[in-house]
Structures are given as C-alpha cells and as structure tokens.
Amino acid sequence: MKIKQGDKVIIIAGKDKGTTGEVLKTFVKESKVIVKGVNVKTKFKKKSLQGPGSMFKTECKIDVSNVALVDPKSKKATRVGYTIKKDGSKTRVSKKSNEVIE
C-alpha cells in the first residue's frame, strides 16, 4: 500500500468526495484506511449500571481505492512513485510534480 499513516489525502469517490484529511490508521491486509473527519458514523452506547447511555461520532474505514495522495505543490490528487537514491535509500515521489513526499 502506497499510502501511510500521517499522509494528507483527498477522497476521490463516495459521499465525501472532494474532502481532504489526514490518515489516522492503515489496515494493510484489508486495504483500508481511516481518515480524520471523513466517513463519520454516529454510534450509540446503551445505558448500563456503570453510567448513562451516550451518543458519539467516530470515523469508519474507507477503501484505499477511494483515496488519493495530495500533491505537495499543486494540492491536487496524485499518484505515488518511488525513486532510489545513490546511497540505496528509497523515497516516495509525486507523479505530477516529482516532489518528494515526506
């Protein structure tokens, strides 16, 4: 998976199309990510002896195919490529602007 935790991404499909956010967590085996402020669902906690019931909002998983990395220069969706430096280290590079992705 070319998207990692902490990356700025844009949603390219679904009900939240066009919104941007930061990747909070990745699930490599499932090919899914959780993006901050996107795909928010309301969950309910039932009343119990320990306390009252409550309602809270939480982000749910999104498939990686519905997410694209944001280009650091143009702030638009881009694909990810790799370059290998002379010292042997591998870096991620934006396909649109050839800028290194941190």
Biopython code that builds the backbone (N, CA, C, O; Angstrom):
import numpy as np
from Bio.PDB.StructureBuilder import StructureBuilder

atoms = [
    (1, "MET", "N", (0.847, -1.162, 0.000)),
    (1, "MET", "CA", (0.000, 0.000, 0.000)),
    (1, "MET", "C", (0.901, 1.237, 0.000)),
    (1, "MET", "O", (1.852, 1.311, 0.778)),
    (2, "LYS", "N", (0.609, 2.198, -0.861)),
    (2, "LYS", "CA", (1.466, 3.371, -1.025)),
    (2, "LYS", "C", (1.060, 4.535, -0.125)),
    (2, "LYS", "O", (1.764, 5.543, -0.070)),
    (3, "ILE", "N", (-0.048, 4.413, 0.571)),
    (3, "ILE", "CA", (-0.497, 5.455, 1.492)),
    (3, "ILE", "C", (-0.159, 5.022, 2.908)),
    (3, "ILE", "O", (-0.412, 3.884, 3.304)),
    (4, "LYS", "N", (0.417, 5.950, 3.665)),
    (4, "LYS", "CA", (0.870, 5.632, 5.012)),
    (4, "LYS", "C", (0.181, 6.527, 6.038)),
    (4, "LYS", "O", (-0.457, 7.518, 5.683)),
    (5, "GLN", "N", (0.315, 6.171, 7.293)),
    (5, "GLN", "CA", (-0.247, 6.938, 8.389)),
    (5, "GLN", "C", (0.398, 8.323, 8.428)),
    (5, "GLN", "O", (1.620, 8.448, 8.346)),
    (6, "GLY", "N", (-0.434, 9.367, 8.556)),
    (6, "GLY", "CA", (0.057, 10.740, 8.615)),
    (6, "GLY", "C", (0.022, 11.467, 7.281)),
    (6, "GLY", "O", (0.270, 12.672, 7.243)),
    (7, "ASP", "N", (-0.279, 10.773, 6.177)),
    (7, "ASP", "CA", (-0.349, 11.405, 4.858)),
    (7, "ASP", "C", (-1.595, 12.268, 4.718)),
    (7, "ASP", "O", (-2.635, 11.960, 5.300)),
    (8, "LYS", "N", (-1.491, 13.352, 3.944)),
    (8, "LYS", "CA", (-2.653, 14.155, 3.574)),
    (8, "LYS", "C", (-3.247, 13.529, 2.323)),
    (8, "LYS", "O", (-2.550, 13.351, 1.324)),
    (9, "VAL", "N", (-4.552, 13.190, 2.372)),
    (9, "VAL", "CA", (-5.205, 12.536, 1.250)),
    (9, "VAL", "C", (-6.483, 13.282, 0.876)),
    (9, "VAL", "O", (-7.018, 14.066, 1.660)),
    (10, "ILE", "N", (-6.956, 13.018, -0.336)),
    (10, "ILE", "CA", (-8.222, 13.557, -0.821)),
    (10, "ILE", "C", (-9.113, 12.376, -1.192)),
    (10, "ILE", "O", (-8.640, 11.380, -1.740)),
    (11, "ILE", "N", (-10.402, 12.494, -0.890)),
    (11, "ILE", "CA", (-11.363, 11.430, -1.206)),
    (11, "ILE", "C", (-11.793, 11.609, -2.653)),
    (11, "ILE", "O", (-12.244, 12.690, -3.030)),
    (12, "ILE", "N", (-11.663, 10.557, -3.479)),
    (12, "ILE", "CA", (-11.977, 10.663, -4.904)),
    (12, "ILE", "C", (-13.267, 9.945, -5.282)),
    (12, "ILE", "O", (-13.683, 10.011, -6.439)),
    (13, "ALA", "N", (-13.914, 9.256, -4.332)),
    (13, "ALA", "CA", (-15.167, 8.562, -4.626)),
    (13, "ALA", "C", (-15.980, 8.424, -3.352)),
    (13, "ALA", "O", (-15.426, 8.353, -2.255)),
    (14, "GLY", "N", (-17.292, 8.386, -3.500)),
    (14, "GLY", "CA", (-18.177, 8.188, -2.362)),
    (14, "GLY", "C", (-18.863, 9.470, -1.922)),
    (14, "GLY", "O", (-18.767, 10.498, -2.592)),
    (15, "LYS", "N", (-19.556, 9.403, -0.792)),
    (15, "LYS", "CA", (-20.358, 10.539, -0.319)),
    (15, "LYS", "C", (-19.513, 11.720, 0.137)),
    (15, "LYS", "O", (-20.000, 12.851, 0.150)),
    (16, "ASP", "N", (-18.265, 11.487, 0.508)),
    (16, "ASP", "CA", (-17.369, 12.542, 0.976)),
    (16, "ASP", "C", (-16.384, 12.986, -0.106)),
    (16, "ASP", "O", (-15.316, 13.512, 0.208)),
    (17, "LYS", "N", (-16.732, 12.778, -1.368)),
    (17, "LYS", "CA", (-15.841, 13.088, -2.482)),
    (17, "LYS", "C", (-15.405, 14.555, -2.446)),
    (17, "LYS", "O", (-16.229, 15.454, -2.277)),
    (18, "GLY", "N", (-14.108, 14.780, -2.606)),
    (18, "GLY", "CA", (-13.570, 16.129, -2.641)),
    (18, "GLY", "C", (-13.025, 16.633, -1.319)),
    (18, "GLY", "O", (-12.330, 17.649, -1.292)),
    (19, "THR", "N", (-13.322, 15.947, -0.218)),
    (19, "THR", "CA", (-12.822, 16.388, 1.081)),
    (19, "THR", "C", (-11.408, 15.858, 1.313)),
    (19, "THR", "O", (-11.033, 14.800, 0.807)),
    (20, "THR", "N", (-10.641, 16.611, 2.082)),
    (20, "THR", "CA", (-9.288, 16.200, 2.389)),
    (20, "THR", "C", (-9.163, 15.937, 3.880)),
    (20, "THR", "O", (-9.936, 16.461, 4.682)),
    (21, "GLY", "N", (-8.197, 15.132, 4.239)),
    (21, "GLY", "CA", (-7.959, 14.816, 5.636)),
    (21, "GLY", "C", (-6.656, 14.063, 5.803)),
    (21, "GLY", "O", (-5.974, 13.736, 4.832)),
    (22, "GLU", "N", (-6.329, 13.797, 7.050)),
    (22, "GLU", "CA", (-5.092, 13.092, 7.380)),
    (22, "GLU", "C", (-5.413, 11.643, 7.708)),
    (22, "GLU", "O", (-6.421, 11.353, 8.353)),
    (23, "VAL", "N", (-4.552, 10.734, 7.260)),
    (23, "VAL", "CA", (-4.738, 9.310, 7.529)),
    (23, "VAL", "C", (-4.375, 9.040, 8.985)),
    (23, "VAL", "O", (-3.246, 9.290, 9.409)),
    (24, "LEU", "N", (-5.342, 8.528, 9.745)),
    (24, "LEU", "CA", (-5.111, 8.222, 11.150)),
    (24, "LEU", "C", (-4.547, 6.818, 11.345)),
    (24, "LEU", "O", (-3.692, 6.599, 12.203)),
    (25, "LYS", "N", (-5.033, 5.864, 10.540)),
    (25, "LYS", "CA", (-4.598, 4.477, 10.689)),
    (25, "LYS", "C", (-4.766, 3.752, 9.360)),
    (25, "LYS", "O", (-5.683, 4.044, 8.592)),
    (26, "THR", "N", (-3.865, 2.799, 9.099)),
    (26, "THR", "CA", (-3.962, 1.988, 7.887)),
    (26, "THR", "C", (-4.142, 0.527, 8.263)),
    (26, "THR", "O", (-3.620, 0.064, 9.277)),
    (27, "PHE", "N", (-4.884, -0.193, 7.436)),
    (27, "PHE", "CA", (-5.105, -1.624, 7.598)),
    (27, "PHE", "C", (-4.628, -2.290, 6.306)),
    (27, "PHE", "O", (-5.378, -2.366, 5.332)),
    (28, "VAL", "N", (-3.399, -2.766, 6.296)),
    (28, "VAL", "CA", (-2.751, -3.258, 5.080)),
    (28, "VAL", "C", (-3.427, -4.519, 4.560)),
    (28, "VAL", "O", (-3.664, -4.631, 3.357)),
    (29, "LYS", "N", (-3.742, -5.465, 5.429)),
    (29, "LYS", "CA", (-4.340, -6.722, 4.991)),
    (29, "LYS", "C", (-5.734, -6.520, 4.408)),
    (29, "LYS", "O", (-6.140, -7.260, 3.511)),
    (30, "GLU", "N", (-6.479, -5.518, 4.910)),
    (30, "GLU", "CA", (-7.822, -5.237, 4.414)),
    (30, "GLU", "C", (-7.830, -4.208, 3.290)),
    (30, "GLU", "O", (-8.859, -4.024, 2.640)),
    (31, "SER", "N", (-6.702, -3.530, 3.044)),
    (31, "SER", "CA", (-6.578, -2.424, 2.078)),
    (31, "SER", "C", (-7.565, -1.305, 2.397)),
    (31, "SER", "O", (-8.283, -0.822, 1.521)),
    (32, "LYS", "N", (-7.587, -0.907, 3.657)),
    (32, "LYS", "CA", (-8.473, 0.161, 4.104)),
    (32, "LYS", "C", (-7.702, 1.155, 4.958)),
    (32, "LYS", "O", (-6.664, 0.830, 5.535)),
    (33, "VAL", "N", (-8.232, 2.381, 5.028)),
    (33, "VAL", "CA", (-7.631, 3.430, 5.851)),
    (33, "VAL", "C", (-8.730, 4.154, 6.621)),
    (33, "VAL", "O", (-9.898, 4.125, 6.234)),
    (34, "ILE", "N", (-8.338, 4.803, 7.714)),
    (34, "ILE", "CA", (-9.242, 5.681, 8.449)),
    (34, "ILE", "C", (-8.717, 7.101, 8.274)),
    (34, "ILE", "O", (-7.558, 7.382, 8.578)),
    (35, "VAL", "N", (-9.583, 8.002, 7.777)),
    (35, "VAL", "CA", (-9.206, 9.386, 7.513)),
    (35, "VAL", "C", (-9.946, 10.290, 8.492)),
    (35, "VAL", "O", (-11.141, 10.112, 8.729)),
    (36, "LYS", "N", (-9.230, 11.262, 9.061)),
    (36, "LYS", "CA", (-9.791, 12.157, 10.064)),
    (36, "LYS", "C", (-10.899, 13.023, 9.459)),
    (36, "LYS", "O", (-10.678, 13.722, 8.470)),
    (37, "GLY", "N", (-12.089, 12.971, 10.058)),
    (37, "GLY", "CA", (-13.217, 13.799, 9.643)),
    (37, "GLY", "C", (-13.977, 13.302, 8.428)),
    (37, "GLY", "O", (-14.831, 14.021, 7.910)),
    (38, "VAL", "N", (-13.694, 12.099, 7.959)),
    (38, "VAL", "CA", (-14.340, 11.550, 6.762)),
    (38, "VAL", "C", (-15.007, 10.230, 7.107)),
    (38, "VAL", "O", (-14.484, 9.457, 7.910)),
    (39, "ASN", "N", (-16.171, 9.966, 6.498)),
    (39, "ASN", "CA", (-16.943, 8.753, 6.731)),
    (39, "ASN", "C", (-17.314, 8.625, 8.214)),
    (39, "ASN", "O", (-17.094, 7.587, 8.839)),
    (40, "VAL", "N", (-17.877, 9.701, 8.755)),
    (40, "VAL", "CA", (-18.211, 9.765, 10.176)),
    (40, "VAL", "C", (-19.570, 9.113, 10.409)),
    (40, "VAL", "O", (-20.552, 9.447, 9.745)),
    (41, "LYS", "N", (-19.616, 8.193, 11.347)),
    (41, "LYS", "CA", (-20.847, 7.494, 11.719)),
    (41, "LYS", "C", (-21.199, 7.824, 13.161)),
    (41, "LYS", "O", (-20.314, 8.107, 13.968)),
    (42, "THR", "N", (-22.483, 7.789, 13.488)),
    (42, "THR", "CA", (-22.940, 8.013, 14.852)),
    (42, "THR", "C", (-23.149, 6.671, 15.525)),
    (42, "THR", "O", (-23.867, 5.813, 15.011)),
    (43, "LYS", "N", (-22.525, 6.493, 16.670)),
    (43, "LYS", "CA", (-22.665, 5.251, 17.434)),
    (43, "LYS", "C", (-23.364, 5.566, 18.747)),
    (43, "LYS", "O", (-23.245, 6.669, 19.281)),
    (44, "PHE", "N", (-24.094, 4.580, 19.260)),
    (44, "PHE", "CA", (-24.842, 4.737, 20.492)),
    (44, "PHE", "C", (-24.372, 3.724, 21.516)),
    (44, "PHE", "O", (-24.138, 2.559, 21.197)),
    (45, "LYS", "N", (-24.236, 4.187, 22.762)),
    (45, "LYS", "CA", (-23.858, 3.299, 23.863)),
    (45, "LYS", "C", (-25.088, 3.135, 24.749)),
    (45, "LYS", "O", (-25.705, 4.113, 25.172)),
    (46, "LYS", "N", (-25.425, 1.893, 25.017)),
    (46, "LYS", "CA", (-26.609, 1.596, 25.802)),
    (46, "LYS", "C", (-26.383, 1.941, 27.277)),
    (46, "LYS", "O", (-25.267, 1.838, 27.787)),
    (47, "LYS", "N", (-27.450, 2.346, 27.944)),
    (47, "LYS", "CA", (-27.389, 2.649, 29.371)),
    (47, "LYS", "C", (-27.037, 1.386, 30.153)),
    (47, "LYS", "O", (-27.542, 0.303, 29.858)),
    (48, "SER", "N", (-26.164, 1.534, 31.158)),
    (48, "SER", "CA", (-25.787, 0.394, 31.978)),
    (48, "SER", "C", (-25.678, 0.831, 33.433)),
    (48, "SER", "O", (-25.915, 1.997, 33.752)),
    (49, "LEU", "N", (-25.320, -0.098, 34.317)),
    (49, "LEU", "CA", (-25.168, 0.241, 35.732)),
    (49, "LEU", "C", (-23.983, 1.180, 35.965)),
    (49, "LEU", "O", (-23.977, 1.941, 36.933)),
    (50, "GLN", "N", (-22.989, 1.129, 35.089)),
    (50, "GLN", "CA", (-21.813, 1.976, 35.261)),
    (50, "GLN", "C", (-22.079, 3.442, 34.889)),
    (50, "GLN", "O", (-21.383, 4.328, 35.384)),
    (51, "GLY", "N", (-23.051, 3.710, 34.046)),
    (51, "GLY", "CA", (-23.322, 5.088, 33.652)),
    (51, "GLY", "C", (-24.471, 5.193, 32.676)),
    (51, "GLY", "O", (-25.048, 4.188, 32.263)),
    (52, "PRO", "N", (-24.798, 6.427, 32.309)),
    (52, "PRO", "CA", (-25.910, 6.638, 31.376)),
    (52, "PRO", "C", (-25.506, 6.303, 29.945)),
    (52, "PRO", "O", (-24.323, 6.153, 29.638)),
    (53, "GLY", "N", (-26.479, 6.192, 29.101)),
    (53, "GLY", "CA", (-26.215, 5.955, 27.691)),
    (53, "GLY", "C", (-25.655, 7.214, 27.053)),
    (53, "GLY", "O", (-25.794, 8.311, 27.594)),
    (54, "SER", "N", (-25.027, 7.050, 25.909)),
    (54, "SER", "CA", (-24.452, 8.215, 25.246)),
    (54, "SER", "C", (-24.415, 8.002, 23.745)),
    (54, "SER", "O", (-24.596, 6.891, 23.246)),
    (55, "MET", "N", (-24.174, 9.099, 23.043)),
    (55, "MET", "CA", (-24.090, 9.089, 21.591)),
    (55, "MET", "C", (-22.752, 9.733, 21.222)),
    (55, "MET", "O", (-22.415, 10.792, 21.752)),
    (56, "PHE", "N", (-21.986, 9.113, 20.323)),
    (56, "PHE", "CA", (-20.726, 9.706, 19.907)),
    (56, "PHE", "C", (-20.482, 9.426, 18.436)),
    (56, "PHE", "O", (-21.019, 8.471, 17.877)),
    (57, "LYS", "N", (-19.667, 10.265, 17.816)),
    (57, "LYS", "CA", (-19.352, 10.126, 16.397)),
    (57, "LYS", "C", (-17.947, 9.544, 16.257)),
    (57, "LYS", "O", (-17.044, 9.881, 17.023)),
    (58, "THR", "N", (-17.776, 8.665, 15.268)),
    (58, "THR", "CA", (-16.481, 8.035, 15.042)),
    (58, "THR", "C", (-16.242, 7.866, 13.541)),
    (58, "THR", "O", (-17.184, 7.712, 12.763)),
    (59, "GLU", "N", (-14.967, 7.898, 13.150)),
    (59, "GLU", "CA", (-14.610, 7.679, 11.749)),
    (59, "GLU", "C", (-14.548, 6.189, 11.463)),
    (59, "GLU", "O", (-14.071, 5.406, 12.284)),
    (60, "CYS", "N", (-15.039, 5.803, 10.281)),
    (60, "CYS", "CA", (-15.014, 4.403, 9.874)),
    (60, "CYS", "C", (-14.016, 4.219, 8.724)),
    (60, "CYS", "O", (-13.511, 5.187, 8.156)),
    (61, "LYS", "N", (-13.750, 2.964, 8.403)),
    (61, "LYS", "CA", (-12.757, 2.627, 7.383)),
    (61, "LYS", "C", (-13.245, 3.000, 5.983)),
    (61, "LYS", "O", (-14.441, 2.974, 5.693)),
    (62, "ILE", "N", (-12.276, 3.351, 5.118)),
    (62, "ILE", "CA", (-12.520, 3.639, 3.709)),
    (62, "ILE", "C", (-11.561, 2.783, 2.902)),
    (62, "ILE", "O", (-10.418, 2.574, 3.311)),
    (63, "ASP", "N", (-12.014, 2.288, 1.764)),
    (63, "ASP", "CA", (-11.140, 1.510, 0.911)),
    (63, "ASP", "C", (-10.054, 2.407, 0.313)),
    (63, "ASP", "O", (-10.309, 3.570, -0.001)),
    (64, "VAL", "N", (-8.866, 1.874, 0.160)),
    (64, "VAL", "CA", (-7.734, 2.648, -0.349)),
    (64, "VAL", "C", (-7.970, 3.120, -1.780)),
    (64, "VAL", "O", (-7.432, 4.153, -2.179)),
    (65, "SER", "N", (-8.753, 2.393, -2.552)),
    (65, "SER", "CA", (-9.009, 2.784, -3.935)),
    (65, "SER", "C", (-9.827, 4.068, -4.031)),
    (65, "SER", "O", (-9.852, 4.694, -5.091)),
    (66, "ASN", "N", (-10.489, 4.475, -2.965)),
    (66, "ASN", "CA", (-11.297, 5.695, -2.956)),
    (66, "ASN", "C", (-10.529, 6.899, -2.430)),
    (66, "ASN", "O", (-11.112, 7.961, -2.210)),
    (67, "VAL", "N", (-9.225, 6.739, -2.228)),
    (67, "VAL", "CA", (-8.401, 7.776, -1.627)),
    (67, "VAL", "C", (-7.185, 8.006, -2.514)),
    (67, "VAL", "O", (-6.622, 7.057, -3.061)),
    (68, "ALA", "N", (-6.771, 9.290, -2.661)),
    (68, "ALA", "CA", (-5.558, 9.617, -3.409)),
    (68, "ALA", "C", (-4.719, 10.582, -2.589)),
    (68, "ALA", "O", (-5.248, 11.405, -1.843)),
    (69, "LEU", "N", (-3.424, 10.473, -2.734)),
    (69, "LEU", "CA", (-2.498, 11.336, -2.024)),
    (69, "LEU", "C", (-2.584, 12.754, -2.584)),
    (69, "LEU", "O", (-2.797, 12.934, -3.783)),
    (70, "VAL", "N", (-2.418, 13.763, -1.724)),
    (70, "VAL", "CA", (-2.440, 15.156, -2.153)),
    (70, "VAL", "C", (-1.026, 15.565, -2.550)),
    (70, "VAL", "O", (-0.072, 15.359, -1.800)),
    (71, "ASP", "N", (-0.906, 16.154, -3.753)),
    (71, "ASP", "CA", (0.383, 16.631, -4.243)),
    (71, "ASP", "C", (0.838, 17.817, -3.407)),
    (71, "ASP", "O", (0.065, 18.756, -3.222)),
    (72, "PRO", "N", (2.079, 17.809, -2.889)),
    (72, "PRO", "CA", (2.525, 18.905, -2.029)),
    (72, "PRO", "C", (2.610, 20.256, -2.746)),
    (72, "PRO", "O", (2.522, 21.295, -2.093)),
    (73, "LYS", "N", (2.775, 20.266, -4.058)),
    (73, "LYS", "CA", (2.930, 21.518, -4.799)),
    (73, "LYS", "C", (1.593, 22.080, -5.272)),
    (73, "LYS", "O", (1.291, 23.245, -5.015)),
    (74, "SER", "N", (0.780, 21.262, -5.966)),
    (74, "SER", "CA", (-0.464, 21.753, -6.566)),
    (74, "SER", "C", (-1.697, 21.523, -5.703)),
    (74, "SER", "O", (-2.769, 22.033, -6.027)),
    (75, "LYS", "N", (-1.575, 20.764, -4.606)),
    (75, "LYS", "CA", (-2.681, 20.461, -3.689)),
    (75, "LYS", "C", (-3.824, 19.711, -4.380)),
    (75, "LYS", "O", (-4.980, 19.847, -3.980)),
    (76, "LYS", "N", (-3.509, 18.919, -5.417)),
    (76, "LYS", "CA", (-4.494, 18.089, -6.108)),
    (76, "LYS", "C", (-4.102, 16.633, -5.958)),
    (76, "LYS", "O", (-3.007, 16.319, -5.491)),
    (77, "ALA", "N", (-5.007, 15.739, -6.358)),
    (77, "ALA", "CA", (-4.755, 14.299, -6.246)),
    (77, "ALA", "C", (-3.621, 13.881, -7.166)),
    (77, "ALA", "O", (-3.507, 14.368, -8.290)),
    (78, "THR", "N", (-2.779, 12.969, -6.676)),
    (78, "THR", "CA", (-1.659, 12.475, -7.458)),
    (78, "THR", "C", (-1.408, 11.012, -7.146)),
    (78, "THR", "O", (-1.866, 10.483, -6.133)),
    (79, "ARG", "N", (-0.671, 10.374, -8.037)),
    (79, "ARG", "CA", (-0.233, 9.011, -7.797)),
    (79, "ARG", "C", (1.150, 9.037, -7.156)),
    (79, "ARG", "O", (1.809, 10.076, -7.123)),
    (80, "VAL", "N", (1.577, 7.899, -6.655)),
    (80, "VAL", "CA", (2.846, 7.816, -5.939)),
    (80, "VAL", "C", (3.817, 6.950, -6.722)),
    (80, "VAL", "O", (3.462, 5.873, -7.202)),
    (81, "GLY", "N", (5.052, 7.437, -6.843)),
    (81, "GLY", "CA", (6.118, 6.666, -7.450)),
    (81, "GLY", "C", (7.276, 6.571, -6.473)),
    (81, "GLY", "O", (7.264, 7.208, -5.420)),
    (82, "TYR", "N", (8.267, 5.782, -6.820)),
    (82, "TYR", "CA", (9.429, 5.608, -5.963)),
    (82, "TYR", "C", (10.698, 5.919, -6.743)),
    (82, "TYR", "O", (10.790, 5.630, -7.936)),
    (83, "THR", "N", (11.673, 6.509, -6.063)),
    (83, "THR", "CA", (13.000, 6.685, -6.635)),
    (83, "THR", "C", (14.022, 6.122, -5.659)),
    (83, "THR", "O", (13.836, 6.178, -4.443)),
    (84, "ILE", "N", (15.088, 5.586, -6.199)),
    (84, "ILE", "CA", (16.151, 5.029, -5.365)),
    (84, "ILE", "C", (17.361, 5.947, -5.501)),
    (84, "ILE", "O", (17.860, 6.177, -6.602)),
    (85, "LYS", "N", (17.824, 6.467, -4.371)),
    (85, "LYS", "CA", (18.972, 7.372, -4.365)),
    (85, "LYS", "C", (20.268, 6.563, -4.502)),
    (85, "LYS", "O", (20.253, 5.333, -4.456)),
    (86, "LYS", "N", (21.373, 7.266, -4.668)),
    (86, "LYS", "CA", (22.668, 6.603, -4.846)),
    (86, "LYS", "C", (23.100, 5.838, -3.603)),
    (86, "LYS", "O", (23.820, 4.844, -3.699)),
    (87, "ASP", "N", (22.661, 6.303, -2.431)),
    (87, "ASP", "CA", (23.047, 5.594, -1.196)),
    (87, "ASP", "C", (22.177, 4.370, -0.941)),
    (87, "ASP", "O", (22.398, 3.653, 0.035)),
    (88, "GLY", "N", (21.182, 4.114, -1.809)),
    (88, "GLY", "CA", (20.352, 2.915, -1.700)),
    (88, "GLY", "C", (19.025, 3.138, -1.002)),
    (88, "GLY", "O", (18.219, 2.212, -0.910)),
    (89, "SER", "N", (18.776, 4.350, -0.506)),
    (89, "SER", "CA", (17.505, 4.610, 0.175)),
    (89, "SER", "C", (16.394, 4.845, -0.851)),
    (89, "SER", "O", (16.630, 5.376, -1.936)),
    (90, "LYS", "N", (15.206, 4.446, -0.487)),
    (90, "LYS", "CA", (14.038, 4.519, -1.356)),
    (90, "LYS", "C", (13.137, 5.642, -0.862)),
    (90, "LYS", "O", (12.817, 5.682, 0.326)),
    (91, "THR", "N", (12.715, 6.559, -1.736)),
    (91, "THR", "CA", (11.853, 7.675, -1.334)),
    (91, "THR", "C", (10.597, 7.694, -2.192)),
    (91, "THR", "O", (10.614, 7.289, -3.355)),
    (92, "ARG", "N", (9.502, 8.174, -1.594)),
    (92, "ARG", "CA", (8.251, 8.318, -2.330)),
    (92, "ARG", "C", (8.242, 9.655, -3.052)),
    (92, "ARG", "O", (8.684, 10.668, -2.510)),
    (93, "VAL", "N", (7.729, 9.650, -4.297)),
    (93, "VAL", "CA", (7.732, 10.845, -5.130)),
    (93, "VAL", "C", (6.351, 11.017, -5.759)),
    (93, "VAL", "O", (5.714, 10.042, -6.156)),
    (94, "SER", "N", (5.894, 12.275, -5.845)),
    (94, "SER", "CA", (4.638, 12.596, -6.511)),
    (94, "SER", "C", (4.822, 12.465, -8.017)),
    (94, "SER", "O", (5.809, 12.956, -8.565)),
    (95, "LYS", "N", (3.875, 11.803, -8.695)),
    (95, "LYS", "CA", (3.969, 11.621, -10.137)),
    (95, "LYS", "C", (3.708, 12.924, -10.896)),
    (95, "LYS", "O", (4.236, 13.106, -11.993)),
    (96, "LYS", "N", (2.897, 13.840, -10.332)),
    (96, "LYS", "CA", (2.568, 15.087, -11.020)),
    (96, "LYS", "C", (3.713, 16.072, -11.017)),
    (96, "LYS", "O", (4.056, 16.627, -12.061)),
    (97, "SER", "N", (4.317, 16.300, -9.849)),
    (97, "SER", "CA", (5.317, 17.362, -9.742)),
    (97, "SER", "C", (6.724, 16.847, -9.445)),
    (97, "SER", "O", (7.652, 17.648, -9.329)),
    (98, "ASN", "N", (6.903, 15.552, -9.320)),
    (98, "ASN", "CA", (8.194, 14.937, -8.988)),
    (98, "ASN", "C", (8.781, 15.477, -7.684)),
    (98, "ASN", "O", (10.001, 15.501, -7.518)),
    (99, "GLU", "N", (7.932, 15.905, -6.770)),
    (99, "GLU", "CA", (8.387, 16.368, -5.443)),
    (99, "GLU", "C", (8.424, 15.178, -4.493)),
    (99, "GLU", "O", (7.613, 14.258, -4.601)),
    (100, "VAL", "N", (9.368, 15.206, -3.567)),
    (100, "VAL", "CA", (9.492, 14.146, -2.570)),
    (100, "VAL", "C", (8.370, 14.291, -1.556)),
    (100, "VAL", "O", (8.092, 15.394, -1.084)),
    (101, "ILE", "N", (7.729, 13.186, -1.221)),
    (101, "ILE", "CA", (6.637, 13.159, -0.246)),
    (101, "ILE", "C", (7.220, 12.766, 1.095)),
    (101, "ILE", "O", (7.838, 11.711, 1.229)),
    (102, "GLU", "N", (7.020, 13.618, 2.083)),
    (102, "GLU", "CA", (7.546, 13.350, 3.436)),
    (102, "GLU", "C", (6.552, 12.549, 4.232)),
    (102, "GLU", "O", (6.808, 12.225, 5.392)),
]
sb = StructureBuilder()
sb.init_structure("model")
sb.init_model(0)
sb.init_chain("A")
sb.init_seg("    ")
for serial, (resi, resn, name, xyz) in enumerate(atoms, 1):
    if name == "N":
        sb.init_residue(resn, " ", resi, " ")
    sb.init_atom(name, np.array(xyz, "f"), 0.0, 1.0, " ", f" {name:<3s}", serial, name[0])
structure = sb.get_structure()
